[in-house]
């Protein structure tokens, strides 16, 4: 038994003061007598704290017991409902259930469905009777419908449609091949000029270690897209930048454009090619002209917009560009005679004048076209061969 005078609580300080506390408990007295008198307050305080913790645990235990009891009741309820559901499933879907009985009644060996199917497909049944009506005896109608030789039959119409489609595809292929052949010989202008230049460049690198790539839509060293094509020289690992234009360019604009293209494509030399002579300043360029300070050669592929493009001009320009690039790459030694180079260049200039003169006569001399074209090809080969000789000499000089 215990009595308490008063209890005061200091919330801020977290302390409890108990006045006139008296506890009559022999076990407590015996416990305290086991310690020094100076330890009595501490032991009593510990006893109160332990008692408080124990009371809290008792409350928690009661709550846990309550929850366990409710869970147990819920488990019993769910078990009862599951058993009831299982019983219902067995009654509906079991071996002797309602579903099994219904299936056996309608689809069993003696069910109504099998009886109806047998009646429908019997030799004298409605299905066979309807087939005979639609297809005729022994399928005469279906045989006639599938006969490809019978005009008007579905199979005959299908065959004709397939033939027409095949002929249409064949005609389209022939047309595309004819157009491709025409493009390879005459080269289209206008919006297709870049494609024509690309085709000519591809012909130039064919069966050589060199290669060409379209770069008009990709940025280069300076972050710009200037420089429509890059012609890669395999032997010297150099590049030639090619710009294809279909509008008029003044002389200074040509120089500025090619300086930017050569820098952007990290090229050793540049070629400015336009579709018609009318797009070039006639007083300072003409058909074929070199700006040595810009490492650039300018070339036109036709005289007027009505004339066909002449790919030979671009082939000559590319041969010139390759020769100039190799010349810049080579370290010219004592075995190389500059006079030989000048002599070859003079011959090229002379041949080029002949080329332009004869090419300009093609539109007027129709009856001699084949002979003139042959002469042009020979001149072109001579020029290309001379440029190749120079390039080879320069390569040998560089190797030395």
Protein Blocks (a to p, Z undefined) as FASTA:
>chain_A
ZZdfbdcddfknopacdehiacddfklmmmmmmpcfklmmmmmmmmmmmmmmmmmmmmmm
mmmmmmmmmmmmmmmmmmmmmmmmmmmmmmmmmmklmklmmmmmmmmmklmklmmmmmmm
gmklmklmmmmmmnoghhlmmmmmmmmklghiaklmmmmmmmmmmmmmmmmmmmmmmmmm
mmmmnopghjllmmmmmmmmmmmmgopabdcddfklcccfkopaehjbacddfklopacd
ddddfbdcdfklmmmmmmmmmmmnopabdcdddfbfklpcfklnombdcdfknopacddf
bfblmbccdfklmmmmmmmmmmmmmmmmpccdfklcfklmmmmmmmmmmmmmmmmmmmmm
mmmmmmlmmmmmmmmmmmmmmmmmmmmmmmmmmmmmmmZZ
